Amino acid sequence: MKRWRLALVFIVVGIILGLLISRALTIRYLRAELIRLEAEKAKIQKEIERLSARLAERENLKLLEYLARKELGMVKPGEELYILVEDGDLER
């Protein structure tokens, strides 16, 4: 009877140790995965910042083109500029 109890204790302790080791390995894997994902997040964040800067630069160029066309009457090569003059604008 004593052997049976001792065997049962070893089995229970073995199961508990197995569960603890399994949990420890899972935690270790998840920590490594978290580190990898944080590094990937930082890389993606840098890419977002780079693309945002490019977008802002592009929008600035569009604004510059708009102002050059509207305020200065500039045209692109191959385009022609037509200025409409109303009768009231002419001096007589």
C-alpha positions in Angstrom: 0.0 0.0 0.0 2.9 2.3 0.8 4.4 1.8 -2.7 1.1 2.6 -4.3 0.9 5.9 -2.4 4.5 6.7 -3.2 3.9 6.0 -6.9 0.8 8.2 -6.9 2.8 11.0 -5.3 5.5 10.7 -8.0 2.8 10.7 -10.7 1.1 13.8 -9.3 4.4 15.6 -8.8 5.4 14.6 -12.4 2.2 16.0 -13.8 2.6 19.3 -11.8 6.2 19.6 -13.0 5.2 18.9 -16.6 2.5 21.6 -16.4 5.0 24.1 -14.9 7.6 23.3 -17.5 5.0 23.6 -20.3 3.8 27.0 -18.9 7.4 28.2 -18.6 8.2 27.3 -22.2 5.0 29.0 -23.4 5.9 32.1 -21.5 9.4 32.1 -23.0 8.0 31.7 -26.5 5.5 34.5 -26.0 8.2 36.8 -24.7 10.4 36.2 -27.7 7.4 36.7 -30.0 6.6 40.0 -28.2 10.1 41.2 -28.7 9.9 40.3 -32.4 6.6 42.0 -32.8 7.8 45.2 -31.0 10.8 45.3 -33.4 8.5 44.9 -36.4 6.2 47.6 -35.0 9.1 50.0 -34.7 10.2 49.2 -38.3 6.6 49.8 -39.6 6.4 53.1 -37.5 9.6 54.4 -39.2 8.1 53.5 -42.6 4.9 55.4 -41.7 6.9 58.4 -40.7 8.9 58.2 -44.0 5.8 57.9 -46.1 4.1 60.7 -44.2 7.0 63.0 -44.8 6.9 62.1 -48.5 3.2 62.8 -48.6 3.6 66.2 -46.9 6.4 67.0 -49.4 4.2 66.1 -52.3 1.3 68.2 -51.0 3.6 71.1 -50.6 4.7 70.7 -54.2 1.0 70.7 -55.3 0.4 73.8 -53.3 3.4 75.5 -54.8 2.3 74.5 -58.3 -1.2 75.8 -57.6 0.1 79.2 -56.4 2.5 79.5 -59.3 -0.3 78.9 -61.8 -2.9 81.1 -60.1 -0.8 83.9 -58.8 2.0 84.1 -61.3 0.2 82.8 -64.4 2.9 80.1 -65.0 2.1 77.2 -67.3 3.7 73.8 -67.9 5.7 73.2 -71.1 3.4 72.7 -74.0 0.5 74.5 -72.4 -0.9 77.8 -73.5 -2.2 80.5 -71.2 -5.4 82.3 -72.1 -6.3 85.5 -70.3 -9.9 86.5 -70.6 -10.5 90.2 -70.6 -13.9 91.6 -69.9 -15.1 94.8 -71.5 -15.1 96.6 -68.2 -11.4 95.9 -67.7 -10.3 97.8 -70.8 -9.5 101.5 -70.5 -11.2 103.6 -73.2 
